[in-house]
Amino acid sequence: MRDAFSGAEMSRLLGYLVQRSIGYGLRWAGAVEDSGAVPVVREYAGWSPAAATAMTAALAWAERRGVPRASGLGLLAALTGDPECRAVEVLRRGGVEPEVLARRLADQAGGAPG
């Protein structure tokens, strides 16, 4: 998975994630996840709609490749394909361009999920 990111991208992304997790992350989780504003997806109980859609795409991609399980790379690639999801926002704020990452992941894994 770390081959998907350049060293600079990985450093910026991890730095951003650490920064978010200190204080703000706890407030956000309590305010947003428990607010009822986000619909609960029944197929993947408790997952966001973006995460459930990405997991479905990653599973389908694994099946097409004859792989028994979805991979982290497939899931990450599927998330990068949803410009409205929180993961894309986090990637952008962490200095990673989701479109570039999606192409890199597709090249590494032999095709994009979805």
Phi, psi and omega per residue, in radians:
M1 nan -0.659 -3.085
R2 -1.193 -0.322 3.065
D3 -1.190 -0.264 3.132
A4 -1.259 -0.364 -3.079
F5 -2.033 2.556 2.972
S6 -1.268 2.868 3.118
G7 -1.015 -0.735 3.141
A8 -1.173 -0.715 3.117
E9 -1.094 -0.780 -3.130
M10 -1.070 -0.761 3.139
S11 -1.098 -0.815 -3.139
R12 -1.131 -0.758 -3.117
L13 -1.120 -0.816 3.128
L14 -1.125 -0.693 3.085
G15 -1.055 -0.755 3.124
Y16 -1.130 -0.755 3.141
L17 -1.121 -0.691 3.088
V18 -1.106 -0.795 3.137
Q19 -1.019 -0.771 -3.130
R20 -1.160 -0.602 -3.051
S21 -1.300 -0.292 -3.139
I22 -1.513 1.797 3.074
G23 1.453 -1.190 -3.028
Y24 -1.054 -0.718 -3.111
G25 -1.005 -0.727 3.133
L26 -1.185 -0.728 3.105
R27 -1.126 -0.727 -3.129
W28 -1.129 -0.782 -3.120
A29 -1.044 -0.773 -3.132
G30 -1.225 -0.634 -3.074
A31 -1.411 -0.730 -3.028
V32 -1.580 -0.875 -3.027
E33 -1.183 -0.488 -3.112
D34 -1.745 0.067 -3.019
S35 -1.407 -0.322 -3.046
G36 1.459 -0.004 -3.136
A37 -1.267 -0.461 -3.130
V38 -1.780 2.180 -3.124
P39 -1.161 2.513 3.101
V40 -1.475 2.272 3.118
V41 -1.577 2.143 -3.054
R42 -1.258 -0.637 -3.092
E43 -1.088 -0.687 3.080
Y44 -2.128 1.388 -2.995
A45 -0.884 2.208 3.080
G46 1.509 -0.125 3.129
W47 -1.485 2.648 3.047
S48 -1.214 2.768 3.069
P49 -1.001 -0.682 3.133
A50 -1.126 -0.729 -3.134
A51 -1.178 -0.714 3.126
A52 -1.124 -0.740 3.116
T53 -1.127 -0.762 3.131
A54 -1.117 -0.691 3.132
M55 -1.143 -0.723 3.093
T56 -1.064 -0.763 3.120
A57 -1.131 -0.729 3.139
A58 -1.155 -0.665 3.093
L59 -1.158 -0.744 3.120
A60 -1.109 -0.717 3.126
W61 -1.097 -0.749 3.114
A62 -1.092 -0.744 3.117
E63 -1.048 -0.775 3.138
R64 -1.081 -0.536 3.134
R65 -1.530 -0.079 -3.126
G66 1.335 0.423 -3.141
V67 -1.748 2.369 -3.048
P68 -1.231 -0.362 -3.074
R69 -2.368 2.680 2.999
A70 -1.244 2.561 3.118
S71 -1.823 2.857 3.064
G72 -1.080 -0.635 3.105
L73 -1.140 -0.729 3.109
G74 -1.110 -0.714 3.115
L75 -1.155 -0.772 3.113
L76 -1.091 -0.756 3.117
A77 -1.074 -0.721 3.122
A78 -1.131 -0.708 3.108
L79 -1.112 -0.651 -3.133
T80 -1.167 -0.314 3.131
G81 -1.437 -0.053 -3.137
D82 -1.960 1.653 -3.048
P83 -1.110 -0.262 -3.118
E84 -1.645 -0.113 -3.050
C85 -1.417 2.737 -3.111
R86 -1.078 -0.602 -3.139
A87 -1.059 -0.697 3.119
V88 -1.147 -0.705 3.087
E89 -1.071 -0.774 3.131
V90 -1.106 -0.768 3.106
L91 -1.032 -0.845 -3.135
R92 -1.050 -0.801 -3.133
R93 -1.184 -0.417 3.073
G94 -1.512 0.074 3.068
G95 1.532 0.317 3.134
V96 -1.956 2.260 3.078
E97 -1.491 1.992 -3.076
P98 -0.998 -0.637 -3.131
E99 -1.142 -0.735 3.119
V100 -1.161 -0.762 3.116
L101 -1.077 -0.740 3.140
A102 -1.058 -0.753 3.106
R103 -1.121 -0.735 3.130
R104 -1.086 -0.770 3.133
L105 -1.135 -0.721 3.120
A106 -1.099 -0.709 3.114
D107 -1.117 -0.740 -3.110
Q108 -1.194 -0.630 -3.011
A109 -1.771 -0.014 3.103
G110 1.451 0.488 3.094
G111 2.359 2.642 -3.091
A112 -1.419 2.571 3.050
P113 -1.273 2.876 3.048
G114 2.136 nan nan
